[in-house]
Amino acid sequence: MLTGKRACEADVEEDGVVIEEVSKKARGEESVISSTSGALAEGYNRGSLMDYEVANGKNSMEIDEDLHSRQLAVYGRETMRRLFASSVLVSGLQGLGAEIAKNLVLAGVKSITLHDEGKVELWDLSSNFYLSEDDIGKNRAMACVQKLQELNNTVIISTITGALSKEQLSYFQAVVFTDISLEKAIEFDDYCHNHQPPIAFIKSEIRGLFGSVFCDFGPMFTVVDVNGEEPHTGIIASISNDCPALVSCVDDEWLEFQDGDLVIFSEVQGMIELNDGKPRKVVNARPYSFALEEDTTGFGTYNRGGIVTQVKQPKVLQFKPLRDALRDPGDFLLSDFSKLDRSPLLHLAFQALDAFRHEFGHFPAPGSEEDAQKLTNFAVSINERKSNCNLEEIDRKLLYHFASGSRAVLNPMAAMFGGIVGQEVMKACSGKFHPLFQFFYFDSVESLLPEPLDPNDLKPLNSRYDAQISVFGAKLQKKMEEANAFIIGSGALGCEFLKNLALMGVSCSQKGKLTITDDDVIEKSNLSRQFLFRDWNIGQAKSTVAAAAAAAINPSFHIEALQNRASPETENVFDDTFWGA
């Protein structure tokens, strides 16, 4: 019987697949939720969800409006229903995979299967907020599942700890891979692309200060609602009896129609033929007027009144499979127009890193000129094999930075890309909002110090911050640990900031201190996005609970929680002594 709370009680391994049962005592009540194998049989997908719903006394299409009020406002009821019916695979539970899984559990998909064959390493503690030193040596997916389940007990969470076969992908609407070779990614993407119906395939990586996303939602993916906005409207001022007919609207505000839009008319007096509800195409759109692809010379003469309303149209996107997109990526999605030439180089760099790992079996060493040169050689070789879109010049300094930090999964990068990929999964499952098409690359190389770092400063110290040290160096790490910081607000952003700072080691020495203040208390609606809170925290002070949760992520976090509003009335609390500390 599946009821409301969770924890790890037993696990059985069959052919590399872990079947676990999660149970937990909370508030003095013992209740169990079962997390079953990720190698899902068809009967599990269609049958056990119903068992789960019956046991919990709810219908799968019910929406908890208190919990998901913000999501309902953005996505709407029908989109939420599609999301609640979706099963997702997340492969690779380093920092990026943990962020993606956390976001999807909070969003409330039907089920998530976590896949990872690897064991927890000390480096993982720099970015995965659900791992601790006690988890080192355990399977990553198994170490995360209990804490992920606590976020939302209506989501079925399961694990796969052995090798993944492409046939297993058929049980999911979307699959996400965060640590996979290009060869395997191409094999899996081919299967997903050609499957009927297609399975949304997303590949994303974090390599130091560099990140990538690739999306393939199939050969014919329909976007039901491109932008989520209400249909645009206009108040009609005049309509000509012409071919094409000119429609003018009142000049109170600009029309937001574009050429090719379809519109319908209502309440038109005189030219009543337009009130038939038939969609008509807009041409020659202007700020206060547009033309219709229609002859109105035989219509009645326009008298007065009328409203014109946009008809929202689905959009069909033809995604290319990964094997084709690697050779011909098309236009990259840009986020920084000062780096217009950066995406093609990073497209090359990520392929070169895959070749390096395949050849040598490891990542380039931090600060190693030799390894950086080897990666550059791979990049040059791949570039020379391109016949139509090869780069004329390769930035070797950028490739050095890419190679040097490539083993590290940094928390800030994982947090950013976890949000992006989580949204892409929701688009794939719901059909709402235009998806990423198809490659996105990002770097924050400007975050590095301007002067070159001593390779000795990048060497690991057998510390939970070793991944971060491999990029920024031990000296900067020490400065962050001794920093004094102040955060106002511990809501959705505040929870994320606390998590990020705890993982980065900010204020994690006796010389450093972080103060957080918030005069609010936790409500049920907070639980779907403020991930440091649980249902048993409702009614408690946000800052106190958030501080305790952040300290659990990193026991060295030196943090103080206050319940004061930051305002002129509390200047006696936040006085000169406070600001000068």
Secondary structure, DSSP 8 states (H G I E B T S, - for coil): ---S---EEEEEEETTEEEEEEEEEETTEEEEEEE--SS--HHIIIIIHHHHHHHHT--TT---TTTSHHHHHHH-HHHHHHHHT-EEEEE--SHHHHHHHHHHHHHT-SEEEEE--SB--GGGGGT-TT--GGGTTSBHHHHHHHHHHHH-TTSEEEEE-S---GGGGGG-SEEEESS--HHHHHHHHHHHHHSSS--EEEEEEEETTEEEEEEE--SSEEESBSS-----EEEEEEE-SSSSEEEEE-TTS-----TT-EEEEES-BS-GGGGG---EEEES--SSEEEESS--TTS----B--EEEEE---EEE----HHHHHH---S-B-S-GGGTTHHHHHHHHHHHHHHHHHHHSS---TT-HHHHHHHHHHHHHHHHH-SSS--S---HHHHHHHHHTTT---HHHHHHHHHHHHHHHHHHHH-BS----SEEEEE-GGGS-SS---GGGGS--SSTTHHHHHHH-HHHHHHHHT-EEEEE--SHHHHHHHHHHHHHTTT-STT-EEEEE---B--GGGGGT-TT--GGGTTSBHHHHHHHHHHHH-TT--EEEE----SGGGTTTS-HHHHH-
